[in-house]
Amino acid sequence: MKALYPGTFNPFHNGHLDIVNRASKLFDEVVVLFCKNPQKRKVNEYAIELNMNLAKSVVKDNVRVETFDGSIAEYCKNNNVDVIVKGLRNGIDLVYEQSQAFCNKTFGNIETLFLTTNPLISNVSSTMVRDLAKAFPNNSEYFLKFMPNDKIEPENDKWETYCEQLFEIYKEGGDLV
């Protein structure tokens, strides 16, 4: 079975990685789909690219990372997706995600599987992680605490990881255009 884990992932943090890792044990294939949400402010394309590269560097072998600009039901239909996976942190997430699941079932005949987050990181949100970078621009420790541990080949001597590059973008509010 093929599962889809869609989101804006701005940034792709440990809460997202936890859901992906758990879904990868339940399904033959999982697609992490970076989506553009027209209801949110436009995100810097370089930040999207870094987040996608970060995700690719830390996910398991049966997980692919892609991007898509369109409806989730349309993506599922065109890519033979069996189920959508969504992470739930709290009741507020559940109310929102139930309405999305209803639409995906009604218009695309796609089931949704809800996975509750690990209680140790259930309060982590992308907004909170971005806000930590802005609140502590001279100390990446707080930001990096909630981000996956990644190592990349440095493009130059300045950066060792995608996370460090993302910290520099977020601390200046440069993720939005």
N, C-alpha and C positions, 0 to 999 in steps of 0.2 A: 504494500500500500504506500501511496505517496501523500505526504502531508505538506501543507504550506503554512509557514509562520510569517505573516505579513506585519509590517510596521514601518514607522519612519526611522526608528533607531538612531536618534540624534541626541546623544551618542549611543552606540552599541555597548551596553554595560553588563556587569556581572549578572544582573537579573535576567537579561535577555539570554545570555549564554547558558544560564541554568535551565531555562525553558527549552532551549535548542538541544542541549545535551540529554535532557530527559525525553524529549520527543524522538530523538535519534535512536533511542532504545526501543521505542514502541513501533516505529515505522521503518520500512525498507529504505525510503528516501525522504529527506526533509529539504525543502527549499526555503531559505531565509530570503524573503522578498522585501527589499527596500522600496517603499512606496512614497510617492509624492502626494501629500495631503493638501488639497486645495483650500481646506479650512484653516490651515496653519500658515504662518509666514513662510515665504520662500527661503529655502536653505541653500547656503553656499555650496556649489557643486564640488569644490575641493573637499569640504567637510564630508559630503556624502561619499566621495571616493575613498577618503581615509577610513571612514567607518566601515565601508564594504571591505577594504583590504584588511582592516583589523578583524572583522568577522571571519573572513577567509583564512586568516592565519591561526585562528583558535578553534575552529569547528572540526568535528569528526569527519571521517572519510565518506560517510553516506549523506553528507550535508552539502548542498550547493548554495551559493549566494548569488542573487540576481537583483536587478532593478526593474521597475515597471511603472508606467504612468497610465493608469486606467482603472477600471473597476476590478475588484478582487474576483467577483463571480465570472467576469470575462476571462481573466487569467486562468482560473481554475478550469473552465470549460476548454480553453485552447491548449492546456497543458496536462490534461488528464489527472487533475488533482482529486484525491478521494476525500480529504478532510482538511479543514483549517484548524490550526492550533493557536490558541490564545492564552496568554498568561494573565492570571487574576491576582492582584495584590490585596484587594479589599472589595467591599460591597459596592462602592462607587464604580469600580471597574466592571463589576458584574452587570450592573444596570445598563451601562453603555454597551458592553460587549453582547448582552442578550439581544438588544435591538439590531446590532450588526449581524448576529447569527441568524436572526429571523429573516432579515433581508437576503442574506446569502442562501438560506434554505429556500425561501420563496422564489427568488429570481434566478438562482443557479443550481438548485437542488443539491447544495453542498452542506454537509454536516460540519459542526464546529465542536471541537474538543477543548474544554477548559482545563488548564493545569494551574493549580494554586502555586504561588511562589514559595520558595524556601522562607520560612519565618524569619531567619536571620537577615534576610535582605528584602523583606516584604515592603519596606518603606522607601526603597530606592526607586527613583524615577529619573528619566532623562533630564527633566527640568531641574531636579535637585542637583544632579551631577554637574550640569552646566553652571548652575548658580554657585556651586563650590569653587569652580575655576574663577568666576568673577569676584567672589568674596575674598579669595586668598590668591591673588595673582602672582605673589612672590613665593608661593609654596604649593607645589603640585601634589604633595603627599596626600591631602584630603581627596582631591579629584581622583588620583590614581588608585586609592583604596577601593573604589567601586568599579574600576575598569579591569578587563581581563589582562592577564600578564602576557604580553606579546614581545617578541623580539624579531626585528627585521634587519635586513642588510641596510646599513645606513647609506642614504643617497649622498650625504655629505657628513662631515664630522659633527654637525650640530645635533642631529637627532639619532636616537637609538631605537625608538619605538613609535608606532602609530599613535599610541596614547599620548606620548609627549608632544607630538605634533598637534594632536587635537586639543590638548591643554592650552597651547599657545593661541589657537584660534578662539577657543571658548572664553578665555580670560579677557579677551578684548571685545567679546560679543560679536566676533567675526563670522559666526556660523550662519548668520542671517544676512540676506541681501535686500 
